[in-house]
Amino acid sequence: MARPTARVLALLELLQAGGTRTVAELAERLGVDDRTVRRYVEHLRELDIPIDAVRGRYGGYRLARHYRMPPLMLTDEEALAVVWALLFDRRSHAGPASSLAVDNAMAKVRRVLPDTLARRIDAVLETVDFTGVPSAGGRDDEGVNPRGQRDARTLLDLSEAARDRRLVVFDYQSHQGRSGQRQVQPHGVVAHRGLLYLTGFDVDRRALRTFRLDRMAGLQVRSVTFAAPGDMNPVAQVVGPLTAAPGRHEVSVLINADPAYVQTRIPDTLASVTPASDATGGDGWLRVFLRAERLEWVAATLAALDRPFVIEQPPALHDVVHELGRRLIEDSARRTITGEEPRHFHPCWSTSLNVVPHDDDHWTKYNGTQTGRPVRPLLRDAMAIAGPGGGRTAIDLGCGAGIESRALLDAGWTVQAIDGVPLMDSHDRLIVDVRHFAELDSLHAADLIYAGYSLPYQSPESFHRVWALMLGALRPGGVLAVNLFGENDSWAGNENETFLSADAARALFDGFDVRFWAEEDEDGPAFGGSKHWHVFDVIAVAPISP
């Protein structure tokens, strides 16, 4: 049973919420009778807290207007809400206040909190990271969480556990609806696209894992402690494969631009974007870090951003940017076409599979086995959603034997077919683009883009760069149909291919209207044998611009 002093403070908290509260309402909330409520009001008045009595049918009690409360009385959830807003403002630089004002406000809130709550809030400040500003579409629908106070406690408890290096145990429901208990050594909490993720080491599975907080239940913080690895990077674990790989260049560039604008050209799953006031001494500069297989792509991306930039590393990028500038100046002076082959034209047999270590004979045999198969159901369904072609443009990424391209042509579409297409017949509405995916620098604007079993065979860098090109090419209301590989696939772990968790796959369609989503996670036949397939089949419609 609550003590009288606690009830008096609870009464003050109710009145602090604003408005006039009837005696009956206050009595019910406090679990006392009307006479006791009036006695508690007198106690507050004796403490020089002005409380007005309002007469009439709808009368009751309220705090005097314009009265400023000396103490800051906040519940755990309310304190977390205040600090979270300040923390997001400071990390994203998206708010109107200066960094100094935000830090001062944070310090003042911290000083007036009770010691126990202050220590819990400190844990949040130490362990929570943000990946950047929310996407243009705002918070994911799945990120709107109705559980409120329960998740506030979960975040506070996980933050303390990550700070103190203590093992946590919780029940977790996967995207497929399967539930099970997890034992995790927590490394940190990351806020990404309207959702909260715990990163850490799954003790039973002996591997790094990422968990959504809204899918947790029954959290327990154990007394068992652990030694944290020195190279842990919670943000990188959530947003994408930024770990080093052989042959990649580590690139760090300062860019004077808004984070949201940078992410239109460089997806946040491919690079980390953080404020760089330490290096520039002024606002508006960002540090962009990524690992790239080809510096030529980095140079072209910097040119496309069209914002002031400073190269920090590698030194070789300076020469590549200078060479790009020289070629652009040279081409801008050209007045006639000399008939020379374009520099980007590199024929291959099957560009969608160029990173897979098989020779041309392998893919010749493979394409030969495909000539008699029916059109993929995923494309059929996407065409039904998109409607008649009527001369509109579709893109077939990784067209292989050209079966899907021919189906699109038969339905009246103009098709940009990207791949090696030796088995395709010519057509007046067919644009054959024979290039490696890693060399694509643009795509035609399209109302339908189909990428069937082609994108997963790209390295993570190439995958996310081509994905950005696809989103840029898809017209408002256009249809996107893709096959993606999941992290349970037999081939997962190959650094030259891209495998996604269900959450990472869904994040790719932020702001889209997902019309079809299917997940296959089972053994099945493959060319030349069998394997375990983990595939996401997705059809989504791009948002309509206002």
FENDALIN-V648631 format. One record per helix or strand. SS is the DSSP state (helix for helix, strand for strand). FROM is the first residue (numbers start at 1). TO is the last residue. Records with the same first field share a line. If there is no record, write none. Layout:
# FENDALIN-V648631
SS = FROM-TO + FROM-TO
This chain:
# FENDALIN-V648631
helix = 4-16 + 23-30 + 34-46 + 76-92 + 99-112 + 115-127 + 141-143 + 149-164 + 213-215 + 234-239 + 259-265 + 277-280 + 295-305 + 316-332 + 351-353 + 360-370 + 377-386 + 403-410 + 437-439 + 455-457 + 460-473 + 502-507
strand = 21-21 + 51-54 + 60-63 + 128-130 + 166-173 + 179-192 + 195-202 + 207-212 + 216-225 + 249-256 + 272-275 + 285-292 + 309-313 + 393-397 + 414-418 + 430-433 + 446-451 + 474-486 + 500-500 + 513-526 + 529-541
